[in-house]
Amino acid sequence: MRKLTGFGLSFAVFMFFLSLIGCYDFVMVMTRNQTYFTEHYNSAVEGYFTNYPIVFVIVWFSHLLAGILSPIFYLFKRNSALTLAGLAFWGDALLMLLTSLFRNRIQVFGWQFISDLVILVLFALYFLYLRQYSNDKTDRGIAHTQKRR
């Protein structure tokens, strides 16, 4: 199996901590922590999360869980890291699409929506990096198998 690169390790650790920050945000929002809302959001965002649909909560939680587990699996060189990274990316993309269409996310969050887009791009880059890492490993495995014959 291919050695982990310094870039890959640092990217995985960065994505892990980014997902941990997302988990903290999730817990504070779902528990309706008033101090957190006051410090980070305006009253429109607080209203946005009032009666937040359970489907969105499930997608949000799944995306965060996959975002935490993927870097851990990558560090242990597990193939499921790619699947989890894809789930984290596509879950975030789906959540942003659905909440933008049905909950007016862009209007409510305003300029803070840009940070959501940056996070989505980072998850996309992480997913593509792991996909490339996985393809390189597969290609080398095929070449190694053909070489033995």
TIPABA-221291 format. One line per field, with one value per atom (N, C-alpha, C): residue in one letter; atom name; x, y, z. Coordinates in Angstrom, 2 decimals. Example, Ala and Ser with C-alpha at 12.3 -4.5 7.8 and 13.67 -1.06 7.14 Angstrom:
BEGIN
aa: c(A:A:A:S:S:S)
at: c(N:CA:C:N:CA:C)
px: c(13.19:12.30:13.20:12.85:13.67:12.90)
py: c(-5.69:-4.50:-3.30:-2.25:-1.06:0.03)
pz: c(7.80:7.80:7.80:7.08:7.14:7.87)
END
This chain:
BEGIN
aa: c(M:M:M:R:R:R:K:K:K:L:L:L:T:T:T:G:G:G:F:F:F:G:G:G:L:L:L:S:S:S:F:F:F:A:A:A:V:V:V:F:F:F:M:M:M:F:F:F:F:F:F:L:L:L:S:S:S:L:L:L:I:I:I:G:G:G:C:C:C:Y:Y:Y:D:D:D:F:F:F:V:V:V:M:M:M:V:V:V:M:M:M:T:T:T:R:R:R:N:N:N:Q:Q:Q:T:T:T:Y:Y:Y:F:F:F:T:T:T:E:E:E:H:H:H:Y:Y:Y:N:N:N:S:S:S:A:A:A:V:V:V:E:E:E:G:G:G:Y:Y:Y:F:F:F:T:T:T:N:N:N:Y:Y:Y:P:P:P:I:I:I:V:V:V:F:F:F:V:V:V:I:I:I:V:V:V:W:W:W:F:F:F:S:S:S:H:H:H:L:L:L:L:L:L:A:A:A:G:G:G:I:I:I:L:L:L:S:S:S:P:P:P:I:I:I:F:F:F:Y:Y:Y:L:L:L:F:F:F:K:K:K:R:R:R:N:N:N:S:S:S:A:A:A:L:L:L:T:T:T:L:L:L:A:A:A:G:G:G:L:L:L:A:A:A:F:F:F:W:W:W:G:G:G:D:D:D:A:A:A:L:L:L:L:L:L:M:M:M:L:L:L:L:L:L:T:T:T:S:S:S:L:L:L:F:F:F:R:R:R:N:N:N:R:R:R:I:I:I:Q:Q:Q:V:V:V:F:F:F:G:G:G:W:W:W:Q:Q:Q:F:F:F:I:I:I:S:S:S:D:D:D:L:L:L:V:V:V:I:I:I:L:L:L:V:V:V:L:L:L:F:F:F:A:A:A:L:L:L:Y:Y:Y:F:F:F:L:L:L:Y:Y:Y:L:L:L:R:R:R:Q:Q:Q:Y:Y:Y:S:S:S:N:N:N:D:D:D:K:K:K:T:T:T:D:D:D:R:R:R:G:G:G:I:I:I:A:A:A:H:H:H:T:T:T:Q:Q:Q:K:K:K:R:R:R:R:R:R)
at: c(N:CA:C:N:CA:C:N:CA:C:N:CA:C:N:CA:C:N:CA:C:N:CA:C:N:CA:C:N:CA:C:N:CA:C:N:CA:C:N:CA:C:N:CA:C:N:CA:C:N:CA:C:N:CA:C:N:CA:C:N:CA:C:N:CA:C:N:CA:C:N:CA:C:N:CA:C:N:CA:C:N:CA:C:N:CA:C:N:CA:C:N:CA:C:N:CA:C:N:CA:C:N:CA:C:N:CA:C:N:CA:C:N:CA:C:N:CA:C:N:CA:C:N:CA:C:N:CA:C:N:CA:C:N:CA:C:N:CA:C:N:CA:C:N:CA:C:N:CA:C:N:CA:C:N:CA:C:N:CA:C:N:CA:C:N:CA:C:N:CA:C:N:CA:C:N:CA:C:N:CA:C:N:CA:C:N:CA:C:N:CA:C:N:CA:C:N:CA:C:N:CA:C:N:CA:C:N:CA:C:N:CA:C:N:CA:C:N:CA:C:N:CA:C:N:CA:C:N:CA:C:N:CA:C:N:CA:C:N:CA:C:N:CA:C:N:CA:C:N:CA:C:N:CA:C:N:CA:C:N:CA:C:N:CA:C:N:CA:C:N:CA:C:N:CA:C:N:CA:C:N:CA:C:N:CA:C:N:CA:C:N:CA:C:N:CA:C:N:CA:C:N:CA:C:N:CA:C:N:CA:C:N:CA:C:N:CA:C:N:CA:C:N:CA:C:N:CA:C:N:CA:C:N:CA:C:N:CA:C:N:CA:C:N:CA:C:N:CA:C:N:CA:C:N:CA:C:N:CA:C:N:CA:C:N:CA:C:N:CA:C:N:CA:C:N:CA:C:N:CA:C:N:CA:C:N:CA:C:N:CA:C:N:CA:C:N:CA:C:N:CA:C:N:CA:C:N:CA:C:N:CA:C:N:CA:C:N:CA:C:N:CA:C:N:CA:C:N:CA:C:N:CA:C:N:CA:C:N:CA:C:N:CA:C:N:CA:C:N:CA:C:N:CA:C:N:CA:C:N:CA:C:N:CA:C:N:CA:C:N:CA:C:N:CA:C:N:CA:C:N:CA:C:N:CA:C:N:CA:C:N:CA:C:N:CA:C:N:CA:C:N:CA:C:N:CA:C:N:CA:C:N:CA:C:N:CA:C:N:CA:C)
px: c(0.83:0.00:0.88:0.45:1.19:1.34:2.50:2.73:1.88:1.50:0.76:1.72:1.26:2.11:1.89:2.83:2.69:1.49:1.31:0.15:-1.14:-1.21:-2.42:-2.73:-1.69:-1.89:-2.39:-1.76:-2.18:-3.58:-3.90:-5.24:-6.29:-5.98:-6.91:-7.12:-6.05:-6.17:-6.96:-6.71:-7.46:-8.96:-9.30:-10.70:-11.34:-10.57:-11.07:-11.47:-10.57:-10.87:-11.98:-12.04:-13.14:-14.47:-14.50:-15.72:-16.04:-15.02:-15.27:-15.91:-15.45:-16.07:-17.52:-17.78:-19.15:-20.01:-19.42:-20.16:-20.50:-19.55:-19.81:-20.96:-20.93:-22.00:-23.33:-23.31:-24.52:-25.13:-24.30:-24.78:-25.33:-24.61:-25.06:-26.38:-26.51:-27.74:-28.91:-28.66:-29.76:-30.21:-29.31:-29.71:-30.20:-30.20:-30.68:-29.96:-28.65:-27.83:-27.89:-28.53:-28.78:-27.50:-26.54:-25.26:-24.56:-24.57:-23.94:-24.62:-25.95:-26.67:-26.34:-26.29:-26.00:-24.61:-23.63:-22.26:-22.00:-22.69:-22.35:-23.40:-24.63:-25.69:-26.62:-27.47:-28.49:-29.82:-30.85:-32.14:-32.79:-32.48:-33.05:-32.55:-31.27:-30.70:-31.30:-31.50:-32.12:-33.53:-34.27:-35.59:-35.53:-34.47:-34.25:-34.16:-33.49:-33.32:-34.48:-35.45:-36.64:-37.49:-37.90:-38.67:-37.91:-36.63:-35.79:-36.24:-36.55:-37.05:-36.08:-36.63:-35.84:-34.99:-35.49:-34.72:-33.42:-33.49:-32.29:-31.34:-31.89:-31.06:-30.31:-30.99:-30.36:-29.25:-29.51:-28.49:-27.31:-27.58:-26.53:-25.66:-26.31:-25.58:-24.76:-25.34:-24.63:-23.40:-23.57:-22.44:-21.32:-21.66:-20.65:-19.98:-20.76:-20.20:-19.23:-19.63:-18.75:-17.50:-17.66:-16.53:-15.52:-15.99:-15.07:-14.43:-15.20:-14.67:-13.73:-13.97:-13.15:-11.66:-11.28:-9.84:-9.25:-10.03:-9.55:-9.29:-10.22:-10.05:-8.89:-8.70:-7.57:-6.24:-6.16:-4.92:-4.60:-5.65:-5.45:-5.47:-5.43:-5.36:-6.51:-7.69:-8.89:-9.53:-10.00:-10.64:-11.95:-12.58:-13.86:-13.70:-12.47:-12.24:-12.78:-12.61:-13.12:-14.64:-15.28:-16.74:-17.27:-16.63:-17.04:-16.81:-15.70:-15.43:-16.49:-16.88:-17.96:-19.27:-19.57:-20.79:-20.76:-19.61:-19.49:-19.70:-19.07:-19.22:-20.64:-21.16:-22.49:-23.57:-23.37:-24.32:-24.35:-23.17:-23.11:-23.73:-23.42:-23.98:-25.51:-26.01:-27.46:-28.11:-27.49:-28.04:-28.08:-27.01:-26.99:-28.03:-28.17:-29.16:-30.58:-30.90:-32.27:-32.61:-31.67:-31.97:-32.01:-31.26:-31.33:-32.67:-33.14:-34.41:-35.63:-35.61:-36.81:-36.77:-35.60:-35.51:-34.89:-34.68:-34.09:-32.76:-31.92:-30.63:-29.78:-29.71:-28.85:-29.31:-30.62:-31.15:-30.96:-31.17:-31.08:-29.64:-28.71:-27.33:-26.54:-26.96:-26.26:-24.83:-23.89:-22.49:-21.90:-22.48:-21.97:-22.14:-23.01:-23.20:-21.91:-21.08:-19.80:-18.92:-18.93:-18.14:-18.66:-19.98:-20.55:-20.04:-19.94:-19.43:-17.95:-17.17:-15.76:-15.61:-16.42:-16.38:-16.77:-17.79:-18.20:-17.06:-16.37:-15.24:-14.12:-13.87:-12.84:-13.20:-14.47:-14.89:-14.76:-15.05:-14.90:-13.44:-12.55:-11.12:-10.59:-11.06:-10.66:-11.14:-12.38:-12.93:-12.13:-11.83:-11.06:-9.64:-9.05:-7.71:-7.74:-8.71:-8.79:-9.11:-9.91:-10.22:-8.95:-8.14:-6.87:-5.92:-5.86:-5.04:-5.49:-6.79:-7.34:-7.05:-7.17:-6.90:-5.43:-4.53:-3.11:-2.78:-3.39:-3.15:-3.67:-4.85:-5.45:-4.62:-4.21:-3.41:-2.10:-1.45:-0.18:-0.38:-1.51:-1.81:-2.01:-2.68:-2.90:-1.57:-0.75:0.56:1.44:1.38:2.17:1.70:0.41:-0.14:0.25:0.19:0.56:2.05:2.85:4.29:4.67:3.91:4.22:3.95:2.98:2.60:3.62)
py: c(-1.17:0.00:1.25:2.24:3.49:4.21:4.83:5.60:6.86:7.29:8.54:9.70:10.71:11.87:12.92:13.81:14.91:15.78:16.03:16.82:16.10:14.82:14.04:14.01:13.82:13.81:15.16:16.23:17.56:17.90:17.52:17.77:16.98:15.73:14.91:15.47:15.89:16.47:17.77:18.59:19.84:19.55:18.57:18.23:17.65:16.91:16.36:17.50:18.47:19.58:20.48:20.63:21.39:20.71:19.39:18.64:18.71:18.73:18.90:20.25:21.29:22.61:22.55:21.85:21.67:20.92:19.93:19.19:20.09:20.92:21.87:22.80:23.31:24.17:23.42:22.18:21.36:21.21:20.87:20.68:21.99:23.07:24.37:24.82:24.58:24.98:24.08:22.78:21.86:21.98:22.39:22.59:24.02:24.80:26.19:27.01:26.91:27.63:29.13:29.87:31.29:32.11:31.79:32.51:32.31:31.09:30.77:31.54:31.54:32.28:33.77:34.32:35.75:36.10:35.23:35.50:35.28:34.33:33.93:34.27:34.43:34.61:35.76:36.12:37.12:36.42:37.20:36.61:35.88:36.29:35.61:34.17:33.96:32.61:31.77:32.37:31.63:31.18:32.05:31.68:30.61:30.66:29.68:28.27:28.14:26.82:26.42:27.29:26.93:26.01:24.90:23.89:23.41:23.18:22.69:21.27:20.99:19.67:18.53:17.45:16.29:15.72:15.79:15.29:16.08:17.39:18.22:17.93:17.66:17.32:16.01:15.04:13.74:13.91:14.67:14.89:15.65:16.65:17.45:16.57:15.77:14.89:13.85:13.26:12.26:12.85:14.03:14.72:14.97:15.41:15.68:14.41:13.37:12.10:11.53:11.57:11.09:11.96:13.27:14.18:13.92:13.42:13.08:11.72:10.76:9.40:9.24:9.97:9.81:10.07:11.17:11.37:10.29:9.82:8.75:7.49:7.14:5.95:6.13:7.36:7.64:7.40:7.85:7.66:6.19:5.35:3.91:3.19:3.98:3.46:2.53:2.88:2.09:2.63:1.71:2.11:2.86:2.62:3.28:4.78:5.26:6.70:7.46:6.90:7.53:7.59:6.51:6.47:7.49:7.56:8.52:9.96:10.21:11.56:11.94:10.98:11.24:11.53:10.78:11.02:12.39:12.78:14.11:15.20:15.06:16.08:16.13:14.98:14.98:15.31:14.94:15.31:16.82:17.44:18.90:19.57:19.07:19.65:19.53:18.37:18.16:19.07:19.18:20.03:21.49:21.95:23.34:23.57:22.61:22.74:22.77:21.80:21.72:22.91:23.31:24.43:25.75:25.84:27.05:27.12:25.97:25.94:26.08:25.41:25.31:26.10:26.60:27.34:28.73:29.17:30.48:30.71:29.73:29.77:30.96:31.24:32.32:33.67:33.91:35.17:35.30:34.22:34.27:34.45:33.70:33.74:34.90:35.40:36.52:36.16:37.04:36.84:35.59:35.10:33.89:32.66:32.78:31.67:31.39:32.40:32.21:31.22:31.29:30.33:28.91:28.77:27.45:26.93:27.81:27.41:27.03:27.75:27.43:26.04:25.75:24.44:23.35:23.61:22.64:22.38:23.41:23.26:22.46:22.71:21.94:20.46:20.16:18.75:18.14:18.91:18.41:18.12:19.03:18.82:17.61:17.45:16.30:15.00:14.99:13.81:13.50:14.53:14.30:13.83:14.37:13.92:12.44:12.04:10.63:9.74:10.24:9.45:9.25:10.29:10.18:9.23:9.33:8.44:7.00:6.79:5.45:4.93:5.78:5.37:5.03:5.84:5.55:4.19:3.91:2.65:1.49:1.67:0.63:0.41:1.51:1.39:0.67:1.01:0.39:-1.08:-1.39:-2.78:-3.61:-3.04:-3.74:-3.93:-2.89:-2.99:-4.02:-4.04:-5.00:-6.42:-6.64:-7.96:-8.41:-7.49:-7.85:-8.13:-7.46:-7.64:-9.04:-9.57:-10.89:-11.99:-11.78:-12.83:-13.02)
pz: c(0.00:0.00:0.00:-0.70:-0.85:0.49:0.68:1.90:1.90:3.08:3.21:3.01:2.30:2.05:3.13:3.25:4.21:3.88:2.58:2.17:2.52:2.23:2.52:4.01:4.80:6.26:6.76:6.30:6.77:6.28:5.05:4.52:5.32:5.63:6.40:7.80:8.44:9.79:9.73:8.70:8.53:8.36:7.53:7.29:8.55:9.32:10.57:11.51:11.69:12.59:12.05:10.74:10.14:10.43:10.36:10.68:12.17:13.01:14.45:14.75:14.08:14.24:13.79:12.70:12.22:13.23:13.89:14.92:16.11:16.49:17.57:17.19:15.96:15.47:15.47:15.04:15.00:16.40:17.36:18.74:19.30:19.10:19.63:18.99:17.70:17.00:17.39:17.45:17.76:19.22:20.10:21.51:21.74:20.68:20.73:21.81:21.83:22.79:22.48:23.35:23.12:23.04:23.87:23.85:22.51:22.02:20.73:19.60:19.58:18.54:18.60:19.79:19.95:19.43:19.71:19.31:17.82:17.20:15.83:14.77:15.15:14.16:14.55:13.61:13.91:14.19:14.48:14.85:13.68:12.44:11.27:11.18:11.51:11.47:12.59:13.73:14.83:14.43:13.78:13.28:12.20:11.40:10.34:10.92:12.06:12.66:13.57:13.78:14.54:13.66:14.21:13.46:12.21:12.37:11.27:10.92:9.66:9.26:9.61:10.08:10.52:9.38:8.16:7.02:6.88:7.06:6.98:8.14:9.31:10.47:10.20:9.62:9.32:8.28:7.22:6.19:6.78:7.59:8.22:9.13:9.98:10.89:10.13:9.08:8.28:7.61:7.08:6.42:7.42:8.63:9.64:10.13:10.35:10.81:9.77:8.51:7.44:7.34:7.56:7.53:8.63:9.77:10.87:10.64:10.18:10.03:8.84:7.76:6.56:6.82:7.45:7.72:8.63:9.58:10.47:9.66:8.78:7.95:6.97:6.49:5.60:6.33:7.56:8.33:8.54:8.59:8.72:7.38:6.30:4.92:4.57:5.00:4.68:3.41:2.57:1.33:1.56:2.69:2.96:3.23:3.36:3.52:2.32:1.13:-0.09:-0.08:0.30:0.37:1.36:2.52:3.54:3.10:2.41:1.89:0.86:0.03:-0.94:-0.24:0.80:1.57:2.23:2.75:3.37:2.33:1.17:0.12:-0.41:-0.84:-1.45:-0.42:0.84:1.88:2.08:2.10:2.24:1.02:-0.17:-1.39:-1.41:-1.02:-0.98:0.05:1.22:2.27:1.81:1.18:0.71:-0.38:-1.28:-2.35:-1.80:-0.95:-0.42:0.47:1.32:2.20:1.44:0.35:-0.47:-1.21:-1.66:-2.39:-1.48:-0.34:0.48:1.79:2.17:3.44:3.27:2.03:1.74:2.46:2.39:3.10:2.69:1.40:0.92:1.46:1.44:1.93:3.44:4.17:5.63:6.10:5.52:5.97:5.37:4.23:3.60:3.25:3.62:3.27:3.92:5.01:5.67:4.77:3.77:2.82:2.06:1.88:1.19:1.94:3.26:4.04:3.85:3.69:3.39:2.05:1.08:-0.24:-0.17:0.62:0.79:1.41:2.41:3.06:2.07:1.25:0.24:-0.75:-1.17:-2.09:-1.43:-0.15:0.56:0.63:0.89:0.90:-0.49:-1.53:-2.90:-3.21:-2.83:-3.06:-2.28:-1.06:-0.25:-0.89:-1.34:-2.02:-3.28:-4.08:-5.31:-5.00:-3.95:-3.55:-3.18:-2.37:-1.97:-3.16:-4.08:-5.29:-6.11:-6.24:-6.96:-6.23:-4.91:-4.10:-4.29:-4.32:-4.50:-5.91:-6.92:-8.30:-8.49:-7.91:-8.01:-7.41:-6.28:-5.58:-6.43:-7.03:-7.85:-9.11:-9.77:-10.99:-10.72:-9.62:-9.29:-8.94:-8.30:-7.97:-9.22:-10.22:-11.49:-12.20:-12.24:-12.90:-12.19:-10.86:-10.10:-10.37:-10.49:-10.77:-12.16:-13.15:-14.52:-14.62:-13.83:-13.86:-13.37:-12.41:-11.86:-12.88:-13.74:-14.69:-15.70)
END
